[in-house]
Structure formats: C-alpha cells, structure tokens
C-alpha cells in the first residue's frame, strides 16, 4: 500500500517526497476534488494524508469517504506551524473516549 499527500504548501510536499510519498498541492475545492478522485481511482493508495486546514475546509468531501470507504485511511496532519486542534487535543480525546483523565 502506498501513501498519498494532498497539501496546501510546497514545503510539506517536498518533505514527504524526500521519504517517498507522492502528492499534490491544491488550494481550490475543484482541485481538491480532482486530487481526491485520483486517489480513489488508484487502488494502490491505502493512506491519504491531508493537511488539517484542508480537512476542515473540505470536510464535506472527506466525511463521505471516511464514512463509506474502508480504503484509503484518511489521516489529518498538521502543517509546519503545528496543529490547529490545540495542545490538549490528545488528552481530551482520551478523556472523551474512555473517561480517564490523564
């Protein structure tokens, strides 16, 4: 299985290309939709990496894939400036999921 990155900046894409991950840089919804369709058509791609800001911006397109498809696994990653979910995201996620405060 391969990974594919849909990014909003060239720096992130360049970094991932250095480790063998192909991808594209997109900014508009039609570009994002086209890249997404390319990923869905390629059965070798098992993991789709998407920048957090794009995942929020185009959540309507990604939610359908997350709910109806087993593959590819959609993984939201932060950009070089850090996550937009906040520093306490993981601990609050664990607390919500299993009720344990860390």
C-alpha positions as CSV (number, residue, x, y, z in Angstrom):
1,X,0.0,0.0,0.0
2,X,1.1,3.5,-0.8
3,X,0.6,6.8,0.8
4,X,-0.5,10.0,-1.0
5,X,-0.4,13.6,0.3
6,X,-2.8,16.4,-0.5
7,X,-1.1,19.5,0.7
8,X,-1.7,23.2,0.7
9,X,2.0,24.2,0.5
10,X,5.1,23.0,-1.4
11,X,7.3,22.7,1.6
12,X,5.3,19.9,3.2
13,X,5.0,18.1,-0.1
14,X,8.8,18.4,-0.7
15,X,9.5,16.9,2.8
16,X,7.2,14.0,2.1
17,X,8.6,13.4,-1.3
18,X,12.0,13.0,0.3
19,X,10.7,9.9,2.1
20,X,9.0,8.5,-1.0
21,X,5.4,9.9,-0.6
22,X,3.9,11.3,-3.7
23,X,1.3,14.1,-3.6
24,X,-0.1,17.3,-5.0
25,X,-0.5,20.9,-3.8
26,X,-4.1,22.2,-4.1
27,X,-5.9,25.3,-2.9
28,X,-9.3,25.3,-4.5
29,X,-12.2,22.9,-4.0
30,X,-12.3,21.7,-7.6
31,X,-8.5,20.9,-7.4
32,X,-9.1,19.1,-4.1
33,X,-12.0,17.1,-5.5
34,X,-9.9,16.2,-8.6
35,X,-7.0,15.0,-6.4
36,X,-9.4,13.1,-4.2
37,X,-10.9,11.3,-7.2
38,X,-7.4,10.4,-8.4
39,X,-6.7,8.8,-5.0
40,X,-9.9,6.9,-5.0
41,X,-9.3,5.6,-8.5
42,X,-5.8,4.3,-7.6
43,X,-6.2,1.1,-5.6
44,X,-2.6,1.0,-4.6
45,X,-3.1,4.0,-2.3
46,X,-4.0,2.9,1.2
47,X,-3.4,6.0,3.2
48,X,-4.4,9.5,2.3
49,X,-2.6,12.3,4.2
50,X,-4.4,15.6,4.2
51,X,-3.4,18.8,5.9
52,X,-5.6,19.8,8.9
53,X,-6.7,23.1,7.4
54,X,-7.7,21.5,4.2
55,X,-9.6,18.8,6.1
56,X,-11.6,21.4,7.8
57,X,-12.1,23.5,4.6
58,X,-13.2,20.5,2.5
59,X,-14.8,18.4,5.3
60,X,-17.9,17.8,3.2
61,X,-15.8,15.8,0.7
62,X,-13.7,14.0,3.2
63,X,-16.6,13.0,5.5
64,X,-18.2,11.0,2.8
65,X,-15.0,9.0,2.2
66,X,-14.4,8.5,6.0
67,X,-18.0,7.1,6.4
68,X,-18.4,5.0,3.3
69,X,-14.9,3.7,2.4
70,X,-12.5,1.4,4.2
71,X,-9.6,2.4,2.0
72,X,-8.0,4.8,1.9
73,X,-7.5,5.6,5.5
74,X,-7.7,9.4,5.8
75,X,-5.1,10.9,8.2
76,X,-5.2,14.6,9.0
77,X,-1.7,16.0,9.7
78,X,-0.6,19.4,11.0
79,X,1.4,21.9,8.9
80,X,4.8,23.1,9.9
81,X,3.3,25.7,12.3
82,X,1.7,23.0,14.4
83,X,-1.7,21.6,15.0
84,X,-4.8,23.7,14.9
85,X,-6.6,21.4,17.4
86,X,-4.8,22.7,20.5
87,X,-2.2,21.3,22.8
88,X,-4.7,19.4,24.9
89,X,-6.3,17.6,22.0
90,X,-5.0,14.1,22.7
91,X,-5.7,14.1,26.4
92,X,-9.2,15.5,25.9
93,X,-9.8,12.9,23.2
94,X,-8.8,10.1,25.5
95,X,-11.0,11.5,28.3
96,X,-14.0,11.6,26.0
97,X,-13.4,8.2,24.6
98,X,-12.7,6.2,27.7
99,X,-13.4,8.5,30.6
100,X,-9.9,8.6,32.1
101,X,-8.3,11.9,32.9
102,X,-4.5,11.8,32.3
